[in-house]
């Protein structure tokens, strides 16, 4: 390897190191996900084409605050969910009108369903609340501390049946799990639940077509906490609050994981070096 080749490889390795450290910062700031909001419906669109998302922004003003299947208006609106996956992490952001200060029907946990069979095998705790695991109570905060990841044995559910009819707390459909009732802790994720920001500035009433407060649940979850057999499957990420008045879910393809940029760059670097070595050898033969 000559001096030029050594310098090229050093440059590539430096870029690899920088790229490997890059990633979304879990701070509730939406600059990692969307453009600067201007009060239009297009505000919700992600800036990264690899992000899978669902937008369901509603005002709840019309029809007595109806959200489908429940009520509550902006204070219980599930507005948008974004999911990105790389070789090492799942990144999730949920935007909602539900404040972290809410204690009656508080935020639910992030639910992962690998295989898309409505089993929801894993949960990531959004809000620390071990006060109550009684599914008949309106203060249904589930178990665990914020950011803990559970292999779930049983989920709590909300107020609504499969047909959208009201059935009462703890009797709702398993299709919309709320908080982890029982399970085994298997790891931890980075997670914040805070006021929505953009470049560290408050976004009160500036996202989308409707006014009101907005809050962000943002998480970075290591892929290693999930079973390898599950990671090969298609999956859905779901979120709702303890009443399940409104919910969000998104199902990215199972194979929507690009090769890490660091690996791609490293392979490119070796390919360039091999190419130059081959050209040098050819030139020597031609002499």
C-alpha positions in Angstrom: 0.0 0.0 0.0 1.5 3.3 -1.0 1.1 6.7 0.8 -1.8 7.8 -1.3 -3.7 4.5 -0.7 -3.0 4.7 3.0 -4.3 8.3 3.2 -7.5 7.2 1.3 -8.1 4.3 3.7 -7.6 6.6 6.7 -10.1 9.1 5.3 -12.6 6.3 4.7 -12.2 4.9 8.2 -12.6 8.3 9.7 -15.9 8.7 7.8 -17.0 5.3 8.9 -16.4 6.2 12.5 -18.4 9.4 12.2 -21.2 7.7 10.4 -21.4 4.9 13.0 -21.9 7.4 15.7 -24.6 9.3 13.8 -28.2 8.8 14.7 -31.3 10.5 15.9 -31.1 12.3 19.2 -33.9 11.3 21.6 -34.9 14.7 22.9 -38.5 15.4 21.7 -37.3 17.7 19.0 -39.0 17.0 15.7 -36.2 18.4 13.5 -35.0 14.8 13.0 -38.3 13.8 11.5 -40.1 16.7 9.7 -39.5 20.1 8.2 -40.1 23.4 10.1 -43.9 23.4 10.6 -45.9 26.3 9.1 -49.4 25.4 10.1 -50.3 23.3 7.1 -51.2 19.6 6.6 -47.9 19.1 4.8 -46.1 19.8 8.1 -46.5 16.1 9.1 -44.6 14.6 6.1 -41.3 13.1 7.1 -38.1 14.4 5.5 -36.5 10.9 5.3 -38.0 8.6 2.6 -37.0 5.6 4.7 -39.3 6.6 7.5 -42.6 4.8 7.6 -45.4 6.8 9.1 -49.1 7.3 9.7 -50.7 10.8 10.0 -54.1 11.1 11.6 -54.3 14.7 12.8 -57.8 15.6 14.0 -59.2 18.7 15.7 -61.8 16.9 17.7 -63.7 20.2 17.6 -66.5 18.9 15.3 -69.0 16.3 16.5 -68.4 17.0 20.2 -64.7 16.1 20.2 -65.2 12.7 18.5 -61.9 11.1 17.5 -62.9 7.5 16.6 -63.6 5.4 18.4 -63.7 7.7 21.4 -63.9 11.3 22.3 -61.7 13.9 24.0 -60.7 16.3 21.3 -57.1 17.6 21.1 -56.3 16.5 24.6 -56.6 12.8 23.5 -55.7 13.1 19.8 -53.2 10.6 18.4 -51.8 12.8 15.6 -48.9 11.0 13.9 -46.4 8.1 14.3 -43.0 7.7 12.6 -40.8 4.6 12.5 -37.3 4.2 11.2 -35.1 1.1 11.5 -31.4 0.5 10.9 -29.1 -2.5 11.7 -28.8 -1.5 15.4 -31.9 0.4 16.5 -35.6 1.1 16.0 -36.4 4.8 16.1 -40.0 5.8 16.9 -41.7 9.2 17.3 -45.4 9.7 18.3 -47.0 13.1 18.2 -50.1 13.5 20.4 -52.2 16.1 22.1 -52.0 14.0 25.3 -50.0 15.7 28.0 -47.4 13.8 30.1 -49.1 15.4 33.1 -52.4 13.4 32.3 -53.1 11.0 35.1 -56.6 9.8 34.2 -56.3 7.6 31.1 -52.6 8.4 30.7 -50.3 7.6 27.7 -50.1 4.0 26.7 -46.9 2.1 25.9 -45.3 1.5 22.5 -46.5 -2.0 21.4 -44.5 -4.1 18.9 -46.2 -6.9 16.9 -43.8 -9.1 15.0 -45.5 -11.2 12.4 -48.5 -8.9 12.2 -50.8 -11.4 13.9 -52.1 -8.9 16.6 -50.1 -10.6 19.3 -48.0 -7.6 20.3 -45.1 -9.5 21.8 -43.2 -6.5 23.2 -43.9 -3.3 24.9 -41.8 -0.2 25.6 -42.9 1.7 28.7 -43.7 5.3 27.9 -44.6 6.7 31.3 -43.4 5.4 34.7 -46.5 4.5 36.6 -46.6 1.5 38.9 -49.5 2.8 41.0 -52.0 0.5 39.4 -52.2 -2.7 37.3 -56.0 -3.0 37.9 -57.5 -3.1 34.5 -60.8 -1.8 35.8 -59.4 1.5 36.9 -59.3 4.7 34.9 -55.8 5.4 36.3 -54.5 2.5 34.3 -50.8 3.3 34.0 -49.5 -0.2 33.6 -46.2 -1.5 35.0 -42.5 -0.6 34.7 -40.4 2.5 34.4 -40.0 4.8 31.4 -37.9 3.3 28.7 -38.0 -0.3 30.0 -38.7 -3.0 27.3 -40.9 -6.0 28.2 -41.7 -9.3 26.7 -45.4 -9.0 27.3 -47.6 -11.7 28.8 -50.7 -9.6 29.1 -51.7 -6.1 27.9 -54.2 -3.8 29.4 -56.9 -2.6 27.0 -59.2 0.5 26.6 -62.9 1.2 26.5 -63.9 0.1 23.0 -64.9 -3.2 21.4 -63.9 -4.2 17.8 -67.1 -2.7 16.4 -66.3 0.7 18.1 -69.0 0.4 20.7 -68.3 1.4 24.3 -67.7 -1.5 26.7 -65.8 0.1 29.6 -62.3 0.1 30.9 -60.5 -3.2 30.6 -63.0 -4.8 28.3 -61.8 -3.2 25.0 -60.3 -4.9 21.9 -56.9 -6.6 22.1 -56.3 -5.0 18.7 -55.5 -1.7 20.5 -53.4 -2.7 23.5 -52.7 0.2 25.9 -50.2 -0.5 28.7 -48.2 -3.6 29.8 -50.1 -5.4 32.5 -47.6 -8.3 33.1 -44.4 -9.4 31.4 -40.7 -9.9 31.7 -38.2 -7.0 31.5 -35.7 -7.7 28.7 -33.8 -4.4 28.3 -34.0 -0.7 28.1 -34.5 2.0 25.5 -33.8 5.7 25.3 -37.2 7.4 25.6 -38.6 10.9 26.3 -42.2 12.1 26.6 -42.2 15.9 26.4 -43.6 19.0 24.8 -43.1 19.0 21.1 -40.1 21.2 19.9 -38.5 22.2 16.7 -34.9 23.4 16.9 -35.5 23.7 20.7 -38.5 26.0 20.2 -42.1 25.3 21.3 -44.6 24.2 18.6 -47.8 25.3 20.3 -50.5 25.3 17.6 -48.0 25.3 14.7 -48.2 21.7 13.4 -50.8 20.9 10.8 -54.2 22.6 10.3 -55.4 22.7 14.0 -54.4 24.7 17.0 -53.5 23.1 20.4 -50.7 21.7 22.4 -48.5 18.9 21.0 -46.3 16.4 22.8 -43.7 13.9 21.5 -42.9 10.4 22.6 -39.6 9.6 21.1 -37.6 6.4 21.5 -34.4 4.7 20.4 -34.7 0.9 20.9 -31.8 -1.5 20.5 -32.6 -4.3 18.0 -30.7 -6.7 20.3 -33.5 -6.7 22.9 -35.8 -8.5 20.4 -35.5 -12.2 19.4 -33.6 -12.7 16.2 -36.4 -14.8 14.8 -38.8 -11.9 15.3 -36.6 -9.3 13.7 -36.8 -11.2 10.4 -40.6 -10.8 10.3 -42.9 -8.0 9.2 -44.0 -5.9 12.1 -46.3 -3.2 13.4 -45.7 -0.5 16.0 -48.8 0.7 17.8 -49.6 3.4 20.3 -52.7 4.6 22.1 -53.7 6.0 25.5 -55.2 4.1 28.4 -58.7 4.7 27.2 -57.9 3.9 23.5 -60.0 6.8 22.4 -57.6 7.3 19.4 -54.7 5.2 18.2 -51.9 4.9 15.7 -50.1 2.1 14.0 -47.6 1.7 11.2 -46.2 -1.5 9.6 -42.9 -1.1 7.8 -41.7 -4.0 5.6 -39.6 -6.6 7.4 -36.6 -6.1 5.1 -36.7 -2.3 5.2 -33.2 -2.2 6.7 -30.5 -0.8 4.5 -26.9 -2.0 5.0 -25.2 0.3 7.6 -23.7 3.3 5.8 -20.4 2.6 7.7 -20.3 -0.9 6.1 -21.1 0.4 2.7 -18.3 3.0 2.9 -15.8 0.5 4.1 -16.6 -2.0 1.3 -16.4 0.9 -1.2 -13.0 1.8 0.2 -11.5 -1.7 -0.2 -13.0 -1.9 -3.7 -11.2 1.3 -4.7 -7.9 0.1 -3.2 -8.3 -3.3 -5.0 -9.1 -1.5 -8.2 -6.0 0.7 -8.0 -3.8 -2.3 -7.1 -5.1 -4.1 -10.1 -4.5 -1.2 -12.4 -1.0 -0.8 -11.1 -0.3 -4.5 -11.7 -1.7 -4.3 -15.2 0.5 -1.3 -15.9 3.6 -3.2 -14.8 2.7 -6.1 -17.1 2.3 -3.7 -20.0 5.8 -2.3 -19.5 
